[in-house]
Amino acid sequence: MNQQMGANGPMQFVLVEPFVYEALRSLIGKRVVIDTSRGPVSGNIADAKPDHVVIKEYDSTFLVRTSEIIWIMPENNN
């Protein structure tokens, strides 16, 4: 296996999915359910970055990597 080495060790590559990132940014402040490879996470989107999203639910804060997201569903505000 051929690995490229940087000055401080192996180089890390992060795949940014622009459509997922823009969808998350458009939902900041809204309640969502996000399904991940580890299971669903629900709460309000507090922030979105190209590599992760911040979900707040009550006193808990979740940082979810965008690469782990399977789908995003806004919750109804009935």
N, CA, C and O atoms as a Tripos MOL2 file, in Angstrom:
@<TRIPOS>MOLECULE
protein
  312   311    78     0     0
PROTEIN
NO_CHARGES

@<TRIPOS>ATOM
      1 N           0.8490   -1.1730    0.0000 N.3       1 MET1
      2 CA          0.0000    0.0000    0.0000 C.3       1 MET1
      3 C           0.8970    1.2400    0.0000 C.2       1 MET1
      4 O           1.8030    1.3650    0.8240 O.2       1 MET1
      5 N           0.6370    2.1290   -0.9130 N.am      2 ASN2
      6 CA          1.4570    3.3240   -1.0530 C.3       2 ASN2
      7 C           0.7600    4.4900   -0.3680 C.2       2 ASN2
      8 O          -0.2970    4.9280   -0.8230 O.2       2 ASN2
      9 N           1.3320    5.0000    0.7150 N.am      3 GLN3
     10 CA          0.7780    6.1500    1.4320 C.3       3 GLN3
     11 C           1.6810    7.3440    1.2370 C.2       3 GLN3
     12 O           2.9050    7.2390    1.3180 O.2       3 GLN3
     13 N           1.0630    8.4830    0.9780 N.am      4 GLN4
     14 CA          1.8450    9.7070    0.9010 C.3       4 GLN4
     15 C           2.1100   10.1930    2.3120 C.2       4 GLN4
     16 O           1.2350   10.1300    3.1760 O.2       4 GLN4
     17 N           3.3010   10.6720    2.5370 N.am      5 MET5
     18 CA          3.6610   11.1580    3.8590 C.3       5 MET5
     19 C           3.8440   12.6630    3.8120 C.2       5 MET5
     20 O           4.5100   13.1880    2.9200 O.2       5 MET5
     21 N           3.2500   13.3580    4.7770 N.am      6 GLY6
     22 CA          3.4510   14.7860    4.9270 C.3       6 GLY6
     23 C           4.6170   15.0270    5.8650 C.2       6 GLY6
     24 O           5.3220   14.0900    6.2410 O.2       6 GLY6
     25 N           4.8200   16.2640    6.2390 N.am      7 ALA7
     26 CA          5.9190   16.6110    7.1350 C.3       7 ALA7
     27 C           5.7490   15.9580    8.5050 C.2       7 ALA7
     28 O           6.7360   15.6270    9.1630 O.2       7 ALA7
     29 N           4.4910   15.7710    8.9390 N.am      8 ASN8
     30 CA          4.2300   15.2230   10.2790 C.3       8 ASN8
     31 C           3.5730   13.8560   10.2390 C.2       8 ASN8
     32 O           2.9760   13.4430   11.2340 O.2       8 ASN8
     33 N           3.6580   13.1430    9.1370 N.am      9 GLY9
     34 CA          3.0580   11.8120    9.0600 C.3       9 GLY9
     35 C           2.1500   11.6960    7.8530 C.2       9 GLY9
     36 O           2.2580   12.4860    6.9150 O.2       9 GLY9
     37 N           1.2420   10.7030    7.8660 N.am     10 PRO10
     38 CA          0.3550   10.4880    6.7240 C.3      10 PRO10
     39 C          -0.5430   11.6950    6.4660 C.2      10 PRO10
     40 O          -1.0110   12.3430    7.4030 O.2      10 PRO10
     41 N          -0.7790   11.9890    5.1920 N.am     11 MET11
     42 CA         -1.6750   13.0750    4.8260 C.3      11 MET11
     43 C          -3.1170   12.5840    4.9330 C.2      11 MET11
     44 O          -3.4100   11.4340    4.6080 O.2      11 MET11
     45 N          -4.0060   13.4490    5.3830 N.am     12 GLN12
     46 CA         -5.4090   13.0950    5.5130 C.3      12 GLN12
     47 C          -6.2030   13.8110    4.4310 C.2      12 GLN12
     48 O          -6.0070   15.0010    4.1880 O.2      12 GLN12
     49 N          -7.0970   13.0760    3.7860 N.am     13 PHE13
     50 CA         -7.9540   13.6470    2.7620 C.3      13 PHE13
     51 C          -9.3870   13.5980    3.2450 C.2      13 PHE13
     52 O          -9.8370   12.5780    3.7680 O.2      13 PHE13
     53 N         -10.1150   14.7060    3.0730 N.am     14 VAL14
     54 CA        -11.5140   14.7770    3.4810 C.3      14 VAL14
     55 C         -12.3410   15.0890    2.2470 C.2      14 VAL14
     56 O         -12.0670   16.0530    1.5320 O.2      14 VAL14
     57 N         -13.3520   14.2720    2.0000 N.am     15 LEU15
     58 CA        -14.2420   14.4920    0.8800 C.3      15 LEU15
     59 C         -15.3700   15.4030    1.3390 C.2      15 LEU15
     60 O         -16.0800   15.0850    2.2920 O.2      15 LEU15
     61 N         -15.5340   16.5290    0.6670 N.am     16 VAL16
     62 CA        -16.6110   17.4570    0.9780 C.3      16 VAL16
     63 C         -17.7190   17.2450   -0.0340 C.2      16 VAL16
     64 O         -17.4840   17.2870   -1.2420 O.2      16 VAL16
     65 N         -18.9220   17.0180    0.4570 N.am     17 GLU17
     66 CA        -20.0710   16.8550   -0.4160 C.3      17 GLU17
     67 C         -20.8340   18.1740   -0.4080 C.2      17 GLU17
     68 O         -21.5740   18.4500    0.5360 O.2      17 GLU17
     69 N         -20.6640   18.9980   -1.4520 N.am     18 PRO18
     70 CA        -21.2310   20.3520   -1.4340 C.3      18 PRO18
     71 C         -22.7480   20.3990   -1.3120 C.2      18 PRO18
     72 O         -23.2750   21.3220   -0.6910 O.2      18 PRO18
     73 N         -23.4660   19.4390   -1.8810 N.am     19 PHE19
     74 CA        -24.9260   19.4620   -1.7930 C.3      19 PHE19
     75 C         -25.4080   19.1390   -0.3760 C.2      19 PHE19
     76 O         -26.3840   19.7230    0.0960 O.2      19 PHE19
     77 N         -24.7320   18.2190    0.2950 N.am     20 VAL20
     78 CA        -25.0750   17.9020    1.6910 C.3      20 VAL20
     79 C         -24.7650   19.1050    2.5730 C.2      20 VAL20
     80 O         -25.5630   19.4630    3.4390 O.2      20 VAL20
     81 N         -23.6210   19.7230    2.3600 N.am     21 TYR21
     82 CA        -23.2310   20.8970    3.1380 C.3      21 TYR21
     83 C         -24.2400   22.0330    2.9590 C.2      21 TYR21
     84 O         -24.6580   22.6440    3.9430 O.2      21 TYR21
     85 N         -24.6340   22.3210    1.7230 N.am     22 GLU22
     86 CA        -25.6100   23.3940    1.4750 C.3      22 GLU22
     87 C         -26.9670   23.0590    2.0720 C.2      22 GLU22
     88 O         -27.6450   23.9450    2.5920 O.2      22 GLU22
     89 N         -27.3770   21.7990    2.0090 N.am     23 ALA23
     90 CA        -28.6510   21.3860    2.6200 C.3      23 ALA23
     91 C         -28.6050   21.6060    4.1290 C.2      23 ALA23
     92 O         -29.5610   22.1150    4.7140 O.2      23 ALA23
     93 N         -27.5110   21.2280    4.7510 N.am     24 LEU24
     94 CA        -27.3640   21.4110    6.2000 C.3      24 LEU24
     95 C         -27.3680   22.8940    6.5670 C.2      24 LEU24
     96 O         -28.0050   23.2910    7.5420 O.2      24 LEU24
     97 N         -26.6570   23.7150    5.7840 N.am     25 ARG25
     98 CA        -26.6270   25.1590    6.0550 C.3      25 ARG25
     99 C         -28.0260   25.7690    5.9400 C.2      25 ARG25
    100 O         -28.3780   26.6640    6.7090 O.2      25 ARG25
    101 N         -28.8190   25.2890    4.9840 N.am     26 SER26
    102 CA        -30.1660   25.8410    4.8040 C.3      26 SER26
    103 C         -31.0980   25.4370    5.9440 C.2      26 SER26
    104 O         -32.1630   26.0320    6.1130 O.2      26 SER26
    105 N         -30.7090   24.4350    6.7200 N.am     27 LEU27
    106 CA        -31.5470   23.9460    7.8270 C.3      27 LEU27
    107 C         -31.0610   24.4150    9.2030 C.2      27 LEU27
    108 O         -31.5860   23.9590   10.2190 O.2      27 LEU27
    109 N         -30.0800   25.3070    9.2600 N.am     28 ILE28
    110 CA        -29.5950   25.8140   10.5530 C.3      28 ILE28
    111 C         -30.7570   26.4610   11.3010 C.2      28 ILE28
    112 O         -31.4940   27.2780   10.7480 O.2      28 ILE28
    113 N         -30.9060   26.0790   12.5720 N.am     29 GLY29
    114 CA        -31.9870   26.5950   13.4150 C.3      29 GLY29
    115 C         -33.2500   25.7690   13.3470 C.2      29 GLY29
    116 O         -34.2060   26.0390   14.0740 O.2      29 GLY29
    117 N         -33.2720   24.7570   12.4780 N.am     30 LYS30
    118 CA        -34.4570   23.9100   12.3280 C.3      30 LYS30
    119 C         -34.2080   22.5330   12.9190 C.2      30 LYS30
    120 O         -33.0700   22.0860   13.0620 O.2      30 LYS30
    121 N         -35.3100   21.8770   13.2570 N.am     31 ARG31
    122 CA        -35.2490   20.5370   13.8340 C.3      31 ARG31
    123 C         -35.1890   19.5020   12.7110 C.2      31 ARG31
    124 O         -35.9470   19.5700   11.7430 O.2      31 ARG31
    125 N         -34.2710   18.5410   12.8610 N.am     32 VAL32
    126 CA        -34.0800   17.5120   11.8430 C.3      32 VAL32
    127 C         -33.8440   16.1510   12.4880 C.2      32 VAL32
    128 O         -33.5510   16.0460   13.6790 O.2      32 VAL32
    129 N         -33.9780   15.1280   11.6770 N.am     33 VAL33
    130 CA        -33.4940   13.7910   12.0110 C.3      33 VAL33
    131 C         -32.4280   13.4800   10.9750 C.2      33 VAL33
    132 O         -32.6690   13.5950    9.7730 O.2      33 VAL33
    133 N         -31.2570   13.0880   11.4400 N.am     34 ILE34
    134 CA        -30.1540   12.7150   10.5560 C.3      34 ILE34
    135 C         -29.8340   11.2550   10.8160 C.2      34 ILE34
    136 O         -29.5210   10.8670   11.9420 O.2      34 ILE34
    137 N         -29.9170   10.4470    9.7620 N.am     35 ASP35
    138 CA        -29.5470    9.0440    9.9080 C.3      35 ASP35
    139 C         -28.0740    8.9020    9.5600 C.2      35 ASP35
    140 O         -27.6140    9.4060    8.5350 O.2      35 ASP35
    141 N         -27.3450    8.2150   10.4210 N.am     36 THR36
    142 CA        -25.9160    8.0050   10.2190 C.3      36 THR36
    143 C         -25.6270    6.5100   10.1950 C.2      36 THR36
    144 O         -26.5060    5.6890   10.4590 O.2      36 THR36
    145 N         -24.4120    6.1770    9.8830 N.am     37 SER37
    146 CA        -24.0100    4.7710    9.8910 C.3      37 SER37
    147 C         -24.0660    4.1760   11.3020 C.2      37 SER37
    148 O         -24.0480    2.9560   11.4600 O.2      37 SER37
    149 N         -24.1330    5.0320   12.3210 N.am     38 ARG38
    150 CA        -24.2170    4.5600   13.7230 C.3      38 ARG38
    151 C         -25.6230    4.6620   14.2940 C.2      38 ARG38
    152 O         -25.8480    4.2850   15.4440 O.2      38 ARG38
    153 N         -26.5800    5.1670   13.5070 N.am     39 GLY39
    154 CA        -27.9600    5.3100   13.9670 C.3      39 GLY39
    155 C         -28.4240    6.7480   13.8350 C.2      39 GLY39
    156 O         -27.6380    7.6370   13.5090 O.2      39 GLY39
    157 N         -29.7200    6.9740   14.0910 N.am     40 PRO40
    158 CA        -30.2790    8.3220   13.9080 C.3      40 PRO40
    159 C         -29.9180    9.2820   15.0370 C.2      40 PRO40
    160 O         -29.7270    8.8820   16.1860 O.2      40 PRO40
    161 N         -29.8310   10.5700   14.6700 N.am     41 VAL41
    162 CA        -29.6160   11.6620   15.6270 C.3      41 VAL41
    163 C         -30.6670   12.7120   15.3100 C.2      41 VAL41
    164 O         -30.8450   13.0850   14.1510 O.2      41 VAL41
    165 N         -31.3680   13.1950   16.3410 N.am     42 SER42
    166 CA        -32.3680   14.2390   16.1010 C.3      42 SER42
    167 C         -32.0980   15.4180   17.0120 C.2      42 SER42
    168 O         -31.5460   15.2750   18.1030 O.2      42 SER42
    169 N         -32.5010   16.5900   16.5380 N.am     43 GLY43
    170 CA        -32.3270   17.8150   17.2990 C.3      43 GLY43
    171 C         -32.3060   19.0040   16.3660 C.2      43 GLY43
    172 O         -32.6500   18.8880   15.1900 O.2      43 GLY43
    173 N         -31.9040   20.1460   16.8910 N.am     44 ASN44
    174 CA        -31.8180   21.3680   16.1010 C.3      44 ASN44
    175 C         -30.3980   21.5300   15.5660 C.2      44 ASN44
    176 O         -29.4190   21.3150   16.2810 O.2      44 ASN44
    177 N         -30.3090   21.9140   14.2910 N.am     45 ILE45
    178 CA        -28.9860   22.1700   13.7100 C.3      45 ILE45
    179 C         -28.5040   23.5220   14.2200 C.2      45 ILE45
    180 O         -29.1180   24.5540   13.9490 O.2      45 ILE45
    181 N         -27.4000   23.5070   14.9610 N.am     46 ALA46
    182 CA        -26.8280   24.7340   15.5100 C.3      46 ALA46
    183 C         -25.8010   25.3420   14.5660 C.2      46 ALA46
    184 O         -25.6470   26.5630   14.5160 O.2      46 ALA46
    185 N         -25.0910   24.4910   13.8130 N.am     47 ASP47
    186 CA        -24.0590   24.9820   12.8960 C.3      47 ASP47
    187 C         -23.7540   23.8880   11.8880 C.2      47 ASP47
    188 O         -23.9780   22.7070   12.1510 O.2      47 ASP47
    189 N         -23.2440   24.2890   10.7390 N.am     48 ALA48
    190 CA        -22.8410   23.3370    9.7090 C.3      48 ALA48
    191 C         -21.5170   23.7890    9.1140 C.2      48 ALA48
    192 O         -21.3530   24.9490    8.7370 O.2      48 ALA48
    193 N         -20.6040   22.8820    9.0380 N.am     49 LYS49
    194 CA        -19.2930   23.1020    8.4240 C.3      49 LYS49
    195 C         -19.1440   22.0760    7.3060 C.2      49 LYS49
    196 O         -19.8980   21.1040    7.2660 O.2      49 LYS49
    197 N         -18.1910   22.2670    6.3990 N.am     50 PRO50
    198 CA        -18.0430   21.3020    5.3060 C.3      50 PRO50
    199 C         -17.8070   19.8630    5.7680 C.2      50 PRO50
    200 O         -18.2000   18.9270    5.0720 O.2      50 PRO50
    201 N         -17.1700   19.6670    6.9370 N.am     51 ASP51
    202 CA        -16.8560   18.3070    7.3790 C.3      51 ASP51
    203 C         -17.7280   17.7860    8.5190 C.2      51 ASP51
    204 O         -17.6810   16.5930    8.8210 O.2      51 ASP51
    205 N         -18.5280   18.6500    9.1640 N.am     52 HIS52
    206 CA        -19.3870   18.1790   10.2610 C.3      52 HIS52
    207 C         -20.5670   19.1180   10.4720 C.2      52 HIS52
    208 O         -20.5790   20.2530    9.9940 O.2      52 HIS52
    209 N         -21.5530   18.6160   11.1970 N.am     53 VAL53
    210 CA        -22.7300   19.4050   11.5650 C.3      53 VAL53
    211 C         -22.8830   19.3120   13.0820 C.2      53 VAL53
    212 O         -22.5920   18.2750   13.6780 O.2      53 VAL53
    213 N         -23.3450   20.4040   13.7040 N.am     54 VAL54
    214 CA        -23.5550   20.4490   15.1490 C.3      54 VAL54
    215 C         -25.0530   20.3510   15.4060 C.2      54 VAL54
    216 O         -25.8270   21.1910   14.9470 O.2      54 VAL54
    217 N         -25.4570   19.3140   16.1480 N.am     55 ILE55
    218 CA        -26.8550   19.0820   16.4980 C.3      55 ILE55
    219 C         -27.0020   19.2750   18.0000 C.2      55 ILE55
    220 O         -26.2370   18.7110   18.7830 O.2      55 ILE55
    221 N         -27.9870   20.0760   18.4000 N.am     56 LYS56
    222 CA        -28.2560   20.2780   19.8310 C.3      56 LYS56
    223 C         -29.6260   19.7130   20.1640 C.2      56 LYS56
    224 O         -30.6050   19.9540   19.4580 O.2      56 LYS56
    225 N         -29.6760   18.9570   21.2550 N.am     57 GLU57
    226 CA        -30.9200   18.3770   21.7630 C.3      57 GLU57
    227 C         -30.8810   18.4790   23.2790 C.2      57 GLU57
    228 O         -30.0830   17.8100   23.9350 O.2      57 GLU57
    229 N         -31.7540   19.3280   23.8330 N.am     58 TYR58
    230 CA        -31.7640   19.5990   25.2720 C.3      58 TYR58
    231 C         -30.3790   20.0520   25.7220 C.2      58 TYR58
    232 O         -29.8810   21.0630   25.2280 O.2      58 TYR58
    233 N         -29.7420   19.3300   26.6470 N.am     59 ASP59
    234 CA        -28.4160   19.7140   27.1400 C.3      59 ASP59
    235 C         -27.2830   19.0010   26.4060 C.2      59 ASP59
    236 O         -26.1180   19.1430   26.7790 O.2      59 ASP59
    237 N         -27.6100   18.2440   25.3790 N.am     60 SER60
    238 CA        -26.6000   17.4690   24.6520 C.3      60 SER60
    239 C         -26.2440   18.1400   23.3290 C.2      60 SER60
    240 O         -27.0950   18.7340   22.6670 O.2      60 SER60
    241 N         -24.9860   18.0340   22.9620 N.am     61 THR61
    242 CA        -24.4960   18.5270   21.6780 C.3      61 THR61
    243 C         -23.8220   17.3710   20.9600 C.2      61 THR61
    244 O         -22.9830   16.6770   21.5340 O.2      61 THR61
    245 N         -24.1950   17.1670   19.6910 N.am     62 PHE62
    246 CA        -23.6280   16.1040   18.8800 C.3      62 PHE62
    247 C         -22.8950   16.7180   17.7050 C.2      62 PHE62
    248 O         -23.4210   17.6140   17.0440 O.2      62 PHE62
    249 N         -21.6920   16.2500   17.4390 N.am     63 LEU63
    250 CA        -20.9370   16.6310   16.2480 C.3      63 LEU63
    251 C         -20.9720   15.4210   15.3200 C.2      63 LEU63
    252 O         -20.4310   14.3650   15.6490 O.2      63 LEU63
    253 N         -21.6040   15.5750   14.1700 N.am     64 VAL64
    254 CA        -21.7680   14.4710   13.2320 C.3      64 VAL64
    255 C         -20.9500   14.7670   11.9780 C.2      64 VAL64
    256 O         -21.1250   15.8170   11.3590 O.2      64 VAL64
    257 N         -20.0770   13.8690   11.6070 N.am     65 ARG65
    258 CA        -19.2930   14.0240   10.3800 C.3      65 ARG65
    259 C         -20.2280   13.9130    9.1800 C.2      65 ARG65
    260 O         -21.0730   13.0190    9.1330 O.2      65 ARG65
    261 N         -20.0850   14.8000    8.2280 N.am     66 THR66
    262 CA        -20.9460   14.7430    7.0400 C.3      66 THR66
    263 C         -20.6990   13.4620    6.2510 C.2      66 THR66
    264 O         -21.6030   12.9810    5.5670 O.2      66 THR66
    265 N         -19.5040   12.9030    6.3290 N.am     67 SER67
    266 CA        -19.2160   11.6550    5.6200 C.3      67 SER67
    267 C         -19.9830   10.4700    6.2030 C.2      67 SER67
    268 O         -20.0850    9.4280    5.5550 O.2      67 SER67
    269 N         -20.5280   10.6120    7.4270 N.am     68 GLU68
    270 CA        -21.2890    9.5440    8.0680 C.3      68 GLU68
    271 C         -22.7970    9.6700    7.8280 C.2      68 GLU68
    272 O         -23.5580    8.7780    8.2050 O.2      68 GLU68
    273 N         -23.2350   10.7700    7.2050 N.am     69 ILE69
    274 CA        -24.6630   11.0070    7.0050 C.3      69 ILE69
    275 C         -25.1880   10.1700    5.8510 C.2      69 ILE69
    276 O         -24.6150   10.1570    4.7610 O.2      69 ILE69
    277 N         -26.2980    9.4660    6.1110 N.am     70 ILE70
    278 CA        -26.9720    8.6780    5.0790 C.3      70 ILE70
    279 C         -28.1160    9.4920    4.4920 C.2      70 ILE70
    280 O         -28.2470    9.5870    3.2720 O.2      70 ILE70
    281 N         -28.9520   10.0850    5.3590 N.am     71 TRP71
    282 CA        -30.0160   10.9720    4.9110 C.3      71 TRP71
    283 C         -30.3580   11.9850    5.9790 C.2      71 TRP71
    284 O         -30.0380   11.8160    7.1560 O.2      71 TRP71
    285 N         -31.0320   13.0690    5.5290 N.am     72 ILE72
    286 CA        -31.4470   14.1730    6.4100 C.3      72 ILE72
    287 C         -32.9350   14.4000    6.1820 C.2      72 ILE72
    288 O         -33.3850   14.4790    5.0390 O.2      72 ILE72
    289 N         -33.7010   14.5040    7.2640 N.am     73 MET73
    290 CA        -35.1260   14.7530    7.1340 C.3      73 MET73
    291 C         -35.5480   15.8790    8.0940 C.2      73 MET73
    292 O         -35.4540   15.7180    9.3110 O.2      73 MET73
    293 N         -36.0100   17.0080    7.5580 N.am     74 PRO74
    294 CA        -36.5380   18.0520    8.4450 C.3      74 PRO74
    295 C         -37.7820   17.5140    9.1460 C.2      74 PRO74
    296 O         -38.5910   16.8170    8.5330 O.2      74 PRO74
    297 N         -37.9360   17.8350   10.4280 N.am     75 GLU75
    298 CA        -39.1320   17.4200   11.1720 C.3      75 GLU75
    299 C         -40.2120   18.4750   11.0140 C.2      75 GLU75
    300 O         -39.9190   19.6650   10.9070 O.2      75 GLU75
    301 N         -41.4540   18.0350   10.9980 N.am     76 ASN76
    302 CA        -42.5820   18.9680   10.9210 C.3      76 ASN76
    303 C         -42.7060   19.7460   12.2050 C.2      76 ASN76
    304 O         -42.4810   19.2130   13.2910 O.2      76 ASN76
    305 N         -43.0640   21.0040   12.0820 N.am     77 ASN77
    306 CA        -43.2690   21.8540   13.2630 C.3      77 ASN77
    307 C         -44.7550   22.0470   13.5080 C.2      77 ASN77
    308 O         -45.2480   23.1750   13.5040 O.2      77 ASN77
    309 N         -45.4730   20.9420   13.7220 N.am     78 ASN78
    310 CA        -46.9260   21.0210   13.9820 C.3      78 ASN78
    311 C         -47.2160   21.3920   15.3980 C.2      78 ASN78
    312 O         -48.3810   21.5010   15.7810 O.2      78 ASN78
@<TRIPOS>BOND
     1     1     2 1
     2     2     3 1
     3     3     4 2
     4     3     5 am
     5     5     6 1
     6     6     7 1
     7     7     8 2
     8     7     9 am
     9     9    10 1
    10    10    11 1
    11    11    12 2
    12    11    13 am
    13    13    14 1
    14    14    15 1
    15    15    16 2
    16    15    17 am
    17    17    18 1
    18    18    19 1
    19    19    20 2
    20    19    21 am
    21    21    22 1
    22    22    23 1
    23    23    24 2
    24    23    25 am
    25    25    26 1
    26    26    27 1
    27    27    28 2
    28    27    29 am
    29    29    30 1
    30    30    31 1
    31    31    32 2
    32    31    33 am
    33    33    34 1
    34    34    35 1
    35    35    36 2
    36    35    37 am
    37    37    38 1
    38    38    39 1
    39    39    40 2
    40    39    41 am
    41    41    42 1
    42    42    43 1
    43    43    44 2
    44    43    45 am
    45    45    46 1
    46    46    47 1
    47    47    48 2
    48    47    49 am
    49    49    50 1
    50    50    51 1
    51    51    52 2
    52    51    53 am
    53    53    54 1
    54    54    55 1
    55    55    56 2
    56    55    57 am
    57    57    58 1
    58    58    59 1
    59    59    60 2
    60    59    61 am
    61    61    62 1
    62    62    63 1
    63    63    64 2
    64    63    65 am
    65    65    66 1
    66    66    67 1
    67    67    68 2
    68    67    69 am
    69    69    70 1
    70    70    71 1
    71    71    72 2
    72    71    73 am
    73    73    74 1
    74    74    75 1
    75    75    76 2
    76    75    77 am
    77    77    78 1
    78    78    79 1
    79    79    80 2
    80    79    81 am
    81    81    82 1
    82    82    83 1
    83    83    84 2
    84    83    85 am
    85    85    86 1
    86    86    87 1
    87    87    88 2
    88    87    89 am
    89    89    90 1
    90    90    91 1
    91    91    92 2
    92    91    93 am
    93    93    94 1
    94    94    95 1
    95    95    96 2
    96    95    97 am
    97    97    98 1
    98    98    99 1
    99    99   100 2
   100    99   101 am
   101   101   102 1
   102   102   103 1
   103   103   104 2
   104   103   105 am
   105   105   106 1
   106   106   107 1
   107   107   108 2
   108   107   109 am
   109   109   110 1
   110   110   111 1
   111   111   112 2
   112   111   113 am
   113   113   114 1
   114   114   115 1
   115   115   116 2
   116   115   117 am
   117   117   118 1
   118   118   119 1
   119   119   120 2
   120   119   121 am
   121   121   122 1
   122   122   123 1
   123   123   124 2
   124   123   125 am
   125   125   126 1
   126   126   127 1
   127   127   128 2
   128   127   129 am
   129   129   130 1
   130   130   131 1
   131   131   132 2
   132   131   133 am
   133   133   134 1
   134   134   135 1
   135   135   136 2
   136   135   137 am
   137   137   138 1
   138   138   139 1
   139   139   140 2
   140   139   141 am
   141   141   142 1
   142   142   143 1
   143   143   144 2
   144   143   145 am
   145   145   146 1
   146   146   147 1
   147   147   148 2
   148   147   149 am
   149   149   150 1
   150   150   151 1
   151   151   152 2
   152   151   153 am
   153   153   154 1
   154   154   155 1
   155   155   156 2
   156   155   157 am
   157   157   158 1
   158   158   159 1
   159   159   160 2
   160   159   161 am
   161   161   162 1
   162   162   163 1
   163   163   164 2
   164   163   165 am
   165   165   166 1
   166   166   167 1
   167   167   168 2
   168   167   169 am
   169   169   170 1
   170   170   171 1
   171   171   172 2
   172   171   173 am
   173   173   174 1
   174   174   175 1
   175   175   176 2
   176   175   177 am
   177   177   178 1
   178   178   179 1
   179   179   180 2
   180   179   181 am
   181   181   182 1
   182   182   183 1
   183   183   184 2
   184   183   185 am
   185   185   186 1
   186   186   187 1
   187   187   188 2
   188   187   189 am
   189   189   190 1
   190   190   191 1
   191   191   192 2
   192   191   193 am
   193   193   194 1
   194   194   195 1
   195   195   196 2
   196   195   197 am
   197   197   198 1
   198   198   199 1
   199   199   200 2
   200   199   201 am
   201   201   202 1
   202   202   203 1
   203   203   204 2
   204   203   205 am
   205   205   206 1
   206   206   207 1
   207   207   208 2
   208   207   209 am
   209   209   210 1
   210   210   211 1
   211   211   212 2
   212   211   213 am
   213   213   214 1
   214   214   215 1
   215   215   216 2
   216   215   217 am
   217   217   218 1
   218   218   219 1
   219   219   220 2
   220   219   221 am
   221   221   222 1
   222   222   223 1
   223   223   224 2
   224   223   225 am
   225   225   226 1
   226   226   227 1
   227   227   228 2
   228   227   229 am
   229   229   230 1
   230   230   231 1
   231   231   232 2
   232   231   233 am
   233   233   234 1
   234   234   235 1
   235   235   236 2
   236   235   237 am
   237   237   238 1
   238   238   239 1
   239   239   240 2
   240   239   241 am
   241   241   242 1
   242   242   243 1
   243   243   244 2
   244   243   245 am
   245   245   246 1
   246   246   247 1
   247   247   248 2
   248   247   249 am
   249   249   250 1
   250   250   251 1
   251   251   252 2
   252   251   253 am
   253   253   254 1
   254   254   255 1
   255   255   256 2
   256   255   257 am
   257   257   258 1
   258   258   259 1
   259   259   260 2
   260   259   261 am
   261   261   262 1
   262   262   263 1
   263   263   264 2
   264   263   265 am
   265   265   266 1
   266   266   267 1
   267   267   268 2
   268   267   269 am
   269   269   270 1
   270   270   271 1
   271   271   272 2
   272   271   273 am
   273   273   274 1
   274   274   275 1
   275   275   276 2
   276   275   277 am
   277   277   278 1
   278   278   279 1
   279   279   280 2
   280   279   281 am
   281   281   282 1
   282   282   283 1
   283   283   284 2
   284   283   285 am
   285   285   286 1
   286   286   287 1
   287   287   288 2
   288   287   289 am
   289   289   290 1
   290   290   291 1
   291   291   292 2
   292   291   293 am
   293   293   294 1
   294   294   295 1
   295   295   296 2
   296   295   297 am
   297   297   298 1
   298   298   299 1
   299   299   300 2
   300   299   301 am
   301   301   302 1
   302   302   303 1
   303   303   304 2
   304   303   305 am
   305   305   306 1
   306   306   307 1
   307   307   308 2
   308   307   309 am
   309   309   310 1
   310   310   311 1
   311   311   312 2
@<TRIPOS>SUBSTRUCTURE
     1 MET1         2 RESIDUE 1 A MET
     2 ASN2         6 RESIDUE 1 A ASN
     3 GLN3        10 RESIDUE 1 A GLN
     4 GLN4        14 RESIDUE 1 A GLN
     5 MET5        18 RESIDUE 1 A MET
     6 GLY6        22 RESIDUE 1 A GLY
     7 ALA7        26 RESIDUE 1 A ALA
     8 ASN8        30 RESIDUE 1 A ASN
     9 GLY9        34 RESIDUE 1 A GLY
    10 PRO10       38 RESIDUE 1 A PRO
    11 MET11       42 RESIDUE 1 A MET
    12 GLN12       46 RESIDUE 1 A GLN
    13 PHE13       50 RESIDUE 1 A PHE
    14 VAL14       54 RESIDUE 1 A VAL
    15 LEU15       58 RESIDUE 1 A LEU
    16 VAL16       62 RESIDUE 1 A VAL
    17 GLU17       66 RESIDUE 1 A GLU
    18 PRO18       70 RESIDUE 1 A PRO
    19 PHE19       74 RESIDUE 1 A PHE
    20 VAL20       78 RESIDUE 1 A VAL
    21 TYR21       82 RESIDUE 1 A TYR
    22 GLU22       86 RESIDUE 1 A GLU
    23 ALA23       90 RESIDUE 1 A ALA
    24 LEU24       94 RESIDUE 1 A LEU
    25 ARG25       98 RESIDUE 1 A ARG
    26 SER26      102 RESIDUE 1 A SER
    27 LEU27      106 RESIDUE 1 A LEU
    28 ILE28      110 RESIDUE 1 A ILE
    29 GLY29      114 RESIDUE 1 A GLY
    30 LYS30      118 RESIDUE 1 A LYS
    31 ARG31      122 RESIDUE 1 A ARG
    32 VAL32      126 RESIDUE 1 A VAL
    33 VAL33      130 RESIDUE 1 A VAL
    34 ILE34      134 RESIDUE 1 A ILE
    35 ASP35      138 RESIDUE 1 A ASP
    36 THR36      142 RESIDUE 1 A THR
    37 SER37      146 RESIDUE 1 A SER
    38 ARG38      150 RESIDUE 1 A ARG
    39 GLY39      154 RESIDUE 1 A GLY
    40 PRO40      158 RESIDUE 1 A PRO
    41 VAL41      162 RESIDUE 1 A VAL
    42 SER42      166 RESIDUE 1 A SER
    43 GLY43      170 RESIDUE 1 A GLY
    44 ASN44      174 RESIDUE 1 A ASN
    45 ILE45      178 RESIDUE 1 A ILE
    46 ALA46      182 RESIDUE 1 A ALA
    47 ASP47      186 RESIDUE 1 A ASP
    48 ALA48      190 RESIDUE 1 A ALA
    49 LYS49      194 RESIDUE 1 A LYS
    50 PRO50      198 RESIDUE 1 A PRO
    51 ASP51      202 RESIDUE 1 A ASP
    52 HIS52      206 RESIDUE 1 A HIS
    53 VAL53      210 RESIDUE 1 A VAL
    54 VAL54      214 RESIDUE 1 A VAL
    55 ILE55      218 RESIDUE 1 A ILE
    56 LYS56      222 RESIDUE 1 A LYS
    57 GLU57      226 RESIDUE 1 A GLU
    58 TYR58      230 RESIDUE 1 A TYR
    59 ASP59      234 RESIDUE 1 A ASP
    60 SER60      238 RESIDUE 1 A SER
    61 THR61      242 RESIDUE 1 A THR
    62 PHE62      246 RESIDUE 1 A PHE
    63 LEU63      250 RESIDUE 1 A LEU
    64 VAL64      254 RESIDUE 1 A VAL
    65 ARG65      258 RESIDUE 1 A ARG
    66 THR66      262 RESIDUE 1 A THR
    67 SER67      266 RESIDUE 1 A SER
    68 GLU68      270 RESIDUE 1 A GLU
    69 ILE69      274 RESIDUE 1 A ILE
    70 ILE70      278 RESIDUE 1 A ILE
    71 TRP71      282 RESIDUE 1 A TRP
    72 ILE72      286 RESIDUE 1 A ILE
    73 MET73      290 RESIDUE 1 A MET
    74 PRO74      294 RESIDUE 1 A PRO
    75 GLU75      298 RESIDUE 1 A GLU
    76 ASN76      302 RESIDUE 1 A ASN
    77 ASN77      306 RESIDUE 1 A ASN
    78 ASN78      310 RESIDUE 1 A ASN
